[in-house]
C-alpha cells in the first residue's frame, strides 16, 4: 500500500485523465474492509493515513482519521455481504469514497482550509467513477485470488 501511495502521489499526477486517476489506496482499503472485520482492518486505514499525512498532508491526522473511519464503516456494513461477489466492493466503494472525502472536507472546513464545496464535489464526476471502478475490480480480483491461495491471511 505504501507503493500505491507513492505511485498515486507522483506518477499518476503526470498520467491523469483530465485531472483524474485511480485512487489505489482507497480502493485497496475498501477491499480490505470487505474481506476483514473492522477489528483487523482499521489498522490498515490508520497506518496508511498516517503515512499519507506525513508524506503529503497539510495537517497531520486528517487522512489517518478519514481512512480509519471510512474503512471501519465499510467493514461494519460489509460484514453481512457475501465477500466473494463483485457486488460487495462495487456497493461499498462509493460509501468509502463519500465517507473519506466528507471527513477530509469537514476537517479542512473546520480548520478554514476548505475550497468551495461545489469545486470539491466536481472532482467526483462520471470520469472519476469510470476510472476507479475498473481499478476496483482489478484490485479486488487480485486480492481475492491471493486470499484463496493463502498468500493473504484470513484475519
Rosetta blueprint (number, residue, H / E / L):
1 X L
2 X H
3 X H
4 X H
5 X H
6 X H
7 X H
8 X H
9 X H
10 X L
11 X H
12 X H
13 X H
14 X H
15 X L
16 X L
17 X E
18 X L
19 X L
20 X E
21 X L
22 X L
23 X L
24 X H
25 X H
26 X H
27 X H
28 X H
29 X H
30 X H
31 X H
32 X H
33 X H
34 X H
35 X H
36 X L
37 X L
38 X H
39 X H
40 X H
41 X H
42 X H
43 X H
44 X H
45 X H
46 X H
47 X H
48 X H
49 X H
50 X H
51 X H
52 X H
53 X H
54 X H
55 X H
56 X H
57 X L
58 X L
59 X L
60 X L
61 X L
62 X H
63 X H
64 X H
65 X H
66 X H
67 X H
68 X H
69 X H
70 X H
71 X H
72 X H
73 X H
74 X H
75 X H
76 X H
77 X H
78 X H
79 X L
80 X L
81 X L
82 X L
83 X L
84 X L
85 X L
86 X H
87 X H
88 X H
89 X H
90 X H
91 X H
92 X H
93 X H
94 X H
95 X H
96 X H
97 X H
98 X H
99 X H
100 X H
101 X H
102 X H
103 X H
104 X H
105 X H
106 X H
107 X H
108 X H
109 X H
110 X H
111 X L
112 X L
113 X L
114 X L
115 X L
116 X L
117 X H
118 X H
119 X H
120 X H
121 X H
122 X H
123 X H
124 X H
125 X L
126 X H
127 X H
128 X H
129 X H
130 X H
131 X H
132 X H
133 X H
134 X H
135 X H
136 X H
137 X H
138 X H
139 X H
140 X H
141 X H
142 X H
143 X H
144 X H
145 X H
146 X H
147 X H
148 X H
149 X L
150 X L
151 X L
152 X L
153 X L
154 X L
155 X L
